[in-house]
Amino acid sequence: MNHVGLIWMNGEHVPYEDAKVHVLTHALHYGTGVFEGVRAYETPRGTAVFRHQDHIERLFRSAAMYFMEIPYTREEIRQATHETIQRSGLKSCYIRPLVFRGAGPMGLYPLDCPVEVAIAVWEWGSYLGDEGKQHGVRARVSSWRRLPSDVVIPAAKATGQYLNSVLAKIEADKAGYEEAILLDTHGYVSEGTGENLFIVKDGKIATPTYLSSVLGGINRAAAIQIARDLGFELQERQVARDELYLADEIFMTGTAAELTPVREVDDRPVGTGEPGEITRAVQRVFEDALHGRAERYADWNDVVPVPAPTP
Ligand SMILES: Cc1ncc(COP(=O)(O)O)c(C=O)c1O
């Protein structure tokens, strides 16, 4: 990570070294936090946060589902993010808002612990690598199932839930793959460790739904809209594991990974083994949207104001 000088924490900008928590922080023990992964890109209108409002909405929804009241308004979080980016001097960056239960009464009942908020920004390349974005990644179906909604709340982006992704990621990496694909507890395809998944067969696109315990990805929503606007038929439905082996194309979407094709699943090439035409078509428009080059999606870019020069 390329550390930047300032982190916004509980209403103030603090130097990187001072952005600390107590060892009895509740979230450290029990995973009682919710967070977002957001990105800002350099666009022709200046640095702009991609689908910022959607990320803030999901942060508040995740918090509410775990009975956490965020002690700031949505607009205050947006402004604080803008300021943190401005102060970092970065033209493009990854943004990590984190809401967590701080130090308070120990034990599993969390509601008497304070709710703390931090926002950090740093420079971060694509999660699955630029090479992966170009030529696709090798994935394997994980032995770990995506956690179901009768155990936790997969639709919430909660810190403790990520132990599931961590186990799958380590397993995939140790076996020599770049990414894991998790099935749901019924054996249908769910998603990657930090990405939603799309398959393409005979010109039609399909992607799993909440029925398969997916996180409601913001880039998933963007890719669905782009694909439909391009005239492709896209179904949100359950996807069987063998459809991964039958697919002509597979791609994944997520803030960290952006739009990354999958070229191999469980040692079987996907289609020709190179990213296919539909993946490429959606990826092109998606990249344009991220970088503010797609007029049609201009309102997805929340431009960070340039601070007035100090006299
Ligand atoms: C488990 C999981 N699924 C899917 C996604 C993709 O979501 P988004 O497109 O909102 O980044 C993420 C990343 O946030 C994730 O962590």
The ligand as an ORCA input file, in Angstrom:
! r2SCAN-3c Opt
* xyz 0 1
  C     -17.880    -10.439     -1.512
  C     -17.997     -9.389     -2.567
  N     -18.795     -9.588     -3.621
  C     -18.934     -8.668     -4.583
  C     -18.246     -7.475     -4.548
  C     -18.416     -6.467     -5.636
  O     -19.099     -5.344     -5.152
  P     -18.871     -3.900     -5.763
  O     -19.085     -4.003     -7.223
  O     -19.905     -3.063     -5.104
  O     -17.494     -3.482     -5.407
  C     -17.398     -7.210     -3.467
  C     -16.657     -5.955     -3.367
  O     -17.120     -5.036     -2.747
  C     -17.277     -8.181     -2.448
  O     -16.469     -7.977     -1.415
*
